[in-house]
Amino acid sequence: MTKSAAVAAAEWLSITYGQSGVQVCCVCPQGVNTSMVDKQGSAAVDGLIEPKDVAVELVQALDSNKFLVLPHPQVKKYMMRKAEDPDRWLAGMRRLNAVSYTHLR
């Protein structure tokens, strides 16, 4: 499942079951320092954060009943840019992907 699909699923869960008291948090970090991440690839562009830092953000979101959890502040800006100008956002993502792909070869 892509991150976009996971966000859509979380939104659906919140819309569908929120009135029943089900709390949904959608956690969207940029890059987390785990063994799964390529520390030289695109996930590390904005800096990697530690898993414990993501956990702290999630607990705070649960306490305040917040849906969207963005441990990297830049992600909110990226989401706003995507909504404002999807073509520009796609072009930027293609450039980032090309750099990452070149690194992996």
N, C-alpha and C positions, 0 to 999 in steps of 0.2 A: 504494500500500500504506500502510495506517495504521501508526502506531508500534506499536500493539498486535499487528498482524499480523506486523510485523518481529520483535518480541520472540518471538512464538510460533514463527516460522520459525527464529530463532536457537536457541531451546530445543530444537526438533526436531533441528536439525543437531548440536547438542552431544550430545544423547541418542543419536542414531543413529550418529554417527561418532566420538564422543569416545574410545571404546575402541580405535579404529584409529589414534589419535595426532593426529587433527584437532583443533586448538584453535579454539574459537569465542569471540569476545568480542562482547557486545551493548552498544553505546554509546548511552546515553540522556541526552543533555544537555537541559536545559529550554529554553534559547534561546542561539543562537550568533550572534555579530555578523557576519552575512554580508549580501549584497545581497538574499537571499531573505526575510529576516525583516522583519516590520512592527514597527519600533522603538517604536510606540505601542500595539501590540496585546498579546494575552495572553502571547505568547512572551517579552515583556520584563518580566513581572510580578516575577520573582525576579532580575532583572538579566541582562544578556547577558554571555557570556564570549567570549573570543577563540578563533578556530579553533586557534591554536597551543597554547592551554591544554587543549583537548580532545585534541589529538594527544599531548601529554605524558601525560595520564591514560591514553590508550589504550596507549602504549608501556609504561607502568608495569604495566598490566593484563596485557599480553602477557608481560612478564618474570616476573610472579608467577602466571601461568596463572589469572587471575581472569575469570570469565564476565561478570558484570554491572558495567558501568562507568557511574558516576553522577557526572559532573563537578560538578553542582549538588547539594550535600548534602541540600537540601530534598526532592529527588525520592524518596529512600529513605523519608522521612517520609510523603510523598504515597502511595507504594505500600503502605505499612503501613496507612494510613488506609483506602485502597480495600479492602484485604483484610478489615479489621476491621468496616467498616460501609459496604457498597457503596451503600446508599440515600443515606446522608449524602454520600458522595463524589460520586455522580451529581448530587445537588442543588447541591453546590458547583461542579461543572463546568458545570452549566447556567447558574448565575449568572455565572461567568467568561465563558462563551460569549456570554451576552446582552450583557455589557459590551463584549466584542470586536466583536460584530456591530453594536452601536450605533455604535461608533467607525468602522466601515467604511462606514456609510451616508452 
